[in-house]
Amino acid sequence: MIFEKIPTIRTSDELIDKAFRRGVRAATGKKSSSRASFLESQESMLLTSANILTDNLANISKKFPNFDELSGFYYELADILVGVDRLRTSLSRVAWTSEKIHDLTREYVGRMRGSPTPENLRKQCFGRIGSLMDSISKDLLLLNEARNILRKLPDVHEEPTIVVAGYPNTGKSSFVTAATKATPEVASYPFTTKGVSIGHFSRDDQRYQVIDTPGLLDRPMSERNDIELQAITALKHLDAVVLFLIDASENCGYTIEEQKNLLQEVRSQFDLPILVVSNKSDLPHFQDLDVTDMSMSTATGEGIEEVLSTLVEMIKEKKNDRISVQT
């Protein structure tokens, strides 16, 4: 996953302590009574400490992804969770501090070589480096907090996707399992309590992912807070079609009318192709509905392959329409 490479980000105090301890060790073997050796020990202490800091700070900037190159899905989720502009500002400050420490150290090393008191200059430089590190202490805390949050995002691939929607107990998770012929991976999703369920299947050497997002697309939009609505919006960035399941037996605990109303809200929220399918065709109270395009039973497997084939064709048509618009 794109955010997994971000390392743990140490606090300002932790980095300073690590750098200065390494600097002291580097100078230990260079002490002697001669002025040249003493100067060398002071330079070694300063350069080693500074290199530890500049390398660690530069590595932070490198390990965070370039947000301009993120997919729309991950960009929007990152913006909801931690604020992309805040991250960019902190990353810029950390990168600038790394360069400033490098330049400052080189300046002081040059001054130490012509000074009768190189130790005083080394201490002076340490003080200025400490001030620079203190100035980004909040940025480092913010970046580590963001790192911990972003690493928990689900591993959603940039590939053709089927997003499953509908009220609870309409058969969404059963469909994901049946369609992918495996137990789907359940990954944390910061906007729900249950996590996102992801499975995959292949057709004609093309892999497709099937996503069920319990807690997001299973109740009226009026019951959402702003963050949940933004999280739903992020799904629009996927190369996706929507499968909306209706329990036509009403065995799920929601009336046909309630399910139709949720369907209308999903239609208004998503500018994506939607296939409406009646599930539980094996049950005695199953009804034929004019609002649905197909029917199936996830319990018996009847109709699942036909539904999958239709969804695959919808994805292909969507891709062809996009290509024709671009040309």
N, C-alpha and C positions, 0 to 999 in steps of 0.2 A: 504494500500500500504506500501511497505517495508520501505520507507523513511519518512513516515508520523509521526513516533514516535520521530523523532529528534526534540528536543525542540529548541526554539530560544536561540542562544548563545550570551551571553552578552560580551561586550568589557572588556578588562583588567581593565580599569578605573572604569567601572560600577560594576564589581565584587569586586574590592578593596573597593570602597565606601560603597557598601552594607555590606561587611564583617566587616569593621572597625566601621560602625555605630552600627551594632548589637553587636560588642564587647564592645563598650562604654556603651550601654544599659545594657548589662549583668553585667558590673562592677558597675553600679550606685547604686544598693541596697546593695553593700557589703562594702561600704566605712565606716570606723570608725577610731578612733584615735589609736587603737591598731595595732602593727606591723603585727600580724597574719592576721587581717582582711584586712589590706592594701595589704599584699602579696597575699591574696586570690583574691582580686579585680583585681590585675595585672595579675594573672594567668588566671582568668576567662575571662578578656578582650582578652588576647592572644589566649587562647584555643578556645573561641567562634569564633573569627575572622578567625583563621586557619581552624576550622572545616567547616565554611561556604565555604571557598575557596576550600578545598580539596574535599568536597562533590560535589560542582558544577563542578569542573574539572573532577572528576571521573565519574560523570553522563554523561558528554559529550562523553567520550570514550565508555561508556556502551550503549548509545543510538544510536550511529552510528552502522550500520550493519557490521558484519564480512565480508569483501570483498571476502575472500577466499570461503565463503559459498554462495555468490550471484550466481544467474543463469548467464550463459554466456551473455544473452541479457542485463540484468541490469548492469553487470560488464562493458561491452563494452560501454554502454551509459554513465555510470558514468565516465569512463576513457576519453571519448571524451569531456564531458562537463566540468569536474573539475580536472581530472588527479588523478587516484587512488594512484599512488606513492606519490604525493604531500599530499593527504589526510592522507595517512598512516604515513608520516613523522610528520605532524602537530599533529595528534592524539597521536602519540608516545611521542612527546614533551610535550603535555598537560598532559598525564598520568604520565610522569616522574616528572613534576612540582608538581602535586598533591602529589606524594609520598615524594618529597623533602621537601615540605612545612610541611607535617606531621612530618617527621624526625627532621627537623630544630626546629619546635615548641617544640617537646619533649625534645630536647637538651637544649633549652633555659629555659624551665620550671624547669628542674633540676638545672640549674645554678642559676636561680632566688631564689630558696629555700635556698641557702647558701650564698646569696649575701646581703650586706648592702644597695645596690641600685638596687632593683628589677625593678623599673620603667625605669631606664636607659637601662637595659638589654631588657625589653619589647619593648622599642622604637627601640633599635638596631635590634631586631628580626623583628619588623614591617618593618624597612628599607630593610632588606634582603629579606623579603617576597615580598615587593613592587618591588624590582629589578627582582626577579624571575618572577613575573607577567608581568612586562614590557618586559621580554625576550620572552614571548609567545603572545604578543599583536597582531602581524601579523598572527600568527597561528589561534587565535580566530576569527579574521576577515575573514580569508580564510575559516574556517570551517562554519561560519555562512552564508557566501556567497554560499558555496557549499550546505548547508542545504536548502537555499531558492530555489536554482536551482533544486535540486534532488526531492524536494517535488512536483514539477510540472510535473514530468514524468508520463506518462499514466499508469493506473493500468492494466498491461498485465499479465495474469495468466500463470502459467506453466501448460498448458493443451493443448490438440490437437488444432491446429490452422490452419485456412485458411487465407492466405495473398492474398488480391485482388490487381491485377496490371492491367495496361492498361492506354491508353491516357485519358485525361479528357473527360467527356460526353459520355463515352462508356457504362455507366450504373452501375458503381461500387457501388456507394452509394445506388442505387435502389436495387441492389442485396443484400447488407447487410441488408437493411430493410426488403426485402421480405423473405430472408433466416431465419431471426431471429424473424419475425412476430412482430416486435416492432421497435420503433425509436431508433437507436443505440446511445450509449453514445459517446459524442464527448469530448475527453480529449486533453489537450495541449500536443504538441510534439515539442520540442525546435528547430527542424530542418525544420519545415514547418510553413506557415502562417495560415493554416486552421485547424490544429490539426488532431489527429488520430481518426478514427471512429471505435468503437468496439461494436459488438453485439454477442449474444450467442444463441445457440440452443442445444437441447438434442436429442440423439438417443441411445436407449437401455441402459438407465441409465448413459450414458457418456455425459458430457457437452463438447461442442466445442465452440471455439471463432472465430469470423470472423473479420478480421482487414482490413480496407481500410486506406492507408497512403497517402492522397493527398499531392502532392508536392515532393514525393520521387520516386515512381515507375510509374510515368506518363509522363516522358519525357526522351530524350536520355541521356545516362551517360556522354557524352561529355560536357553537359551543367551543370554538377555538380561541386561543389567545394569539397575539400578533406573531410571536415566535413560531408557533405551530403553523400558522398560515404561510409564513416565509419558508418554513421547511417543506411544506407542500409545493410551494412555488419552485423550490430547487429541483424537484423531480421533473419539472417541465424541461429542464436542460438536457435530460437524457434522450438518447435516440430511441424513443419509446412509443409504444401503443398501450392503451389501457384496456384491460379486461375487467368489466364490471359484472359481478356475480349477484344474481337475485335468487333468493330461496323462494321458489314458486309454491312451496308447500306451507310457507309461513312457520315452519318448524323451528326457525332460528329465534323466534320471539318477536319479530318485527313484521308489521303488516305489509302487504304489497304496496299500499299507498305510501307508507313511510320509506320503503326502499326506492320507490319511484322518485320521491322528493329528493333523496340523497343522490340519485342518479342525475337529476337535473342540476344539482349543485356541483357535482363533479364535472358535468358537461360545461357549465359556465366557468369553472375554475381552470380547466385544461383545454388548451388549444391543440389537442392530440386526438388521433383517431381512437374511437371507443367501440369495442365489441361488447354488447350486452348479452349475457348468457343466463338462462334459467338453469339452476342446479337442483339436484335431488329429484330427478325425473322418475326415480324408482319408488318414491313415496306415494301413498294413496291420495293425499290431499294436493298433489301436484296440479298446477293450473297452467293452461296455455295462455301466454300473455302477448298482447300485441306490441309491447314495448321491447321485447327481447328479439335478438337476431337468431339465436340457436338455443338448444337445450342439451343437457348432459347430466350424468350422475357420477360424482367423484367416488361414490360408494361402490358402484359396480364397474366403473370404467367406461360405461357407454357414452359415446360422443366426445370423449376427451381428445382423441386423435384428430377428429374433424375440427374441433375448436382450435387445437394447436396449429393445424394446417392453415386455417383461416387467418389466425393471428400472424403467422409467418408471411402470408401473402399481403396482409395489410402493411407489415413492416417494409416489404419490398416495394409496394406501391408508394408508400410514403417517401422512400429513398428516391424512386424514379421521379416523383413529383418535385422533390427538392432539386434534383439534378436539372430538370427541365426549366425550373425557375431561374437557376443560376446561369444557364446557357441562353 
